[in-house]
């Protein structure tokens, strides 16, 4: 049987570290005391449903990712890292737009 509390703790820590924030910083973002996040990560306290949603929001992830088993999380992260960022997409649009404009100018001349 999957230990969802352990998965939650590992994933929360993983995404917090990826985001580069400390337990205290996450606590501040979630408007809870400094020890609350530490207690959750140590397994002393179990977060409420609302707290899970708030943690996911502040970590900028979907809440269900906090409960995925490690192999699934790695797969999702790998897929996400293979995607273009918004900035890269904007740059690509500019390049394509410029290439289309140049091609149209060449056809018109």
C-alpha positions as CSV (number, residue, x, y, z in Angstrom):
1,X,0.0,0.0,0.0
2,X,1.2,3.5,-0.8
3,X,2.1,5.7,2.1
4,X,0.5,8.9,0.9
5,X,1.7,10.9,3.8
6,X,5.3,9.9,3.0
7,X,4.7,10.8,-0.7
8,X,3.2,14.1,0.3
9,X,6.2,15.0,2.5
10,X,8.8,14.0,-0.1
11,X,7.0,15.8,-2.9
12,X,6.4,18.9,-0.8
13,X,10.1,19.0,0.1
14,X,11.1,18.3,-3.5
15,X,9.0,21.1,-5.0
16,X,10.0,23.5,-2.2
17,X,13.6,22.9,-3.0
18,X,13.1,23.3,-6.7
19,X,11.4,26.6,-6.0
20,X,14.4,27.5,-3.8
21,X,12.5,28.5,-0.7
22,X,13.0,27.5,2.9
23,X,10.4,26.1,5.2
24,X,10.1,29.5,6.9
25,X,9.5,31.2,3.5
26,X,6.8,28.7,2.6
27,X,5.2,29.2,6.0
28,X,5.2,32.9,5.4
29,X,3.7,32.5,1.9
30,X,1.0,30.2,3.4
31,X,0.3,32.6,6.3
32,X,1.1,29.9,8.9
33,X,3.7,29.8,11.7
34,X,7.3,29.0,10.9
35,X,7.0,25.6,12.6
36,X,3.9,24.4,10.8
37,X,5.7,23.6,7.5
38,X,8.5,21.9,9.5
39,X,6.0,19.8,11.4
40,X,4.3,18.8,8.2
41,X,7.6,17.8,6.6
42,X,8.5,15.8,9.7
43,X,5.2,14.0,9.8
44,X,4.2,15.5,13.1
45,X,1.3,17.4,11.7
46,X,-1.0,16.4,8.9
47,X,-2.1,19.3,6.7
48,X,-5.8,20.2,6.2
49,X,-7.3,20.1,2.7
50,X,-7.2,23.9,2.5
51,X,-3.5,23.8,3.6
52,X,-2.7,21.3,0.9
53,X,-4.3,23.6,-1.7
54,X,-2.4,26.6,-0.3
55,X,0.9,24.8,-0.3
56,X,0.4,23.7,-3.9
57,X,-0.6,27.2,-5.0
58,X,2.5,28.7,-3.4
59,X,4.7,26.0,-4.9
60,X,3.1,26.7,-8.3
61,X,2.1,23.1,-8.9
62,X,-1.2,21.2,-9.2
63,X,-2.2,19.7,-5.8
64,X,-2.2,16.2,-7.1
65,X,1.5,16.3,-7.7
66,X,2.0,16.4,-3.9
67,X,0.6,12.8,-3.8
68,X,2.3,11.2,-6.8
69,X,4.8,8.4,-6.2
70,X,8.4,9.3,-6.9
71,X,8.6,7.7,-10.3
72,X,5.6,9.6,-11.5
73,X,6.9,12.9,-10.2
74,X,10.2,12.4,-12.0
75,X,8.3,11.5,-15.2
76,X,6.2,14.7,-14.9
77,X,9.2,16.8,-14.2
78,X,11.0,15.4,-17.2
79,X,8.1,16.1,-19.5
80,X,7.7,19.6,-18.1
81,X,11.4,20.3,-18.6
82,X,11.1,19.3,-22.2
83,X,8.5,21.9,-22.8
84,X,9.3,25.4,-24.0
85,X,8.9,28.3,-21.5
86,X,6.6,31.2,-22.2
87,X,9.6,33.4,-22.9
88,X,10.9,30.8,-25.4
89,X,7.5,30.6,-27.1
90,X,7.3,34.4,-27.4
91,X,10.8,34.5,-28.9
92,X,9.9,31.7,-31.3
93,X,6.8,33.6,-32.4
94,X,8.9,36.7,-33.1
95,X,11.4,34.7,-35.2
96,X,8.6,32.9,-37.1
97,X,6.8,36.2,-37.7
98,X,10.0,37.9,-39.0
99,X,10.6,34.9,-41.3
100,X,7.1,35.1,-42.7
101,X,7.4,38.9,-43.2
102,X,10.7,38.4,-45.0
103,X,9.3,35.6,-47.2
104,X,6.3,37.8,-48.1
105,X,8.6,40.7,-48.9
106,X,10.7,38.4,-51.1
107,X,7.6,37.2,-53.0
108,X,6.4,40.8,-53.5
109,X,9.7,41.9,-55.0
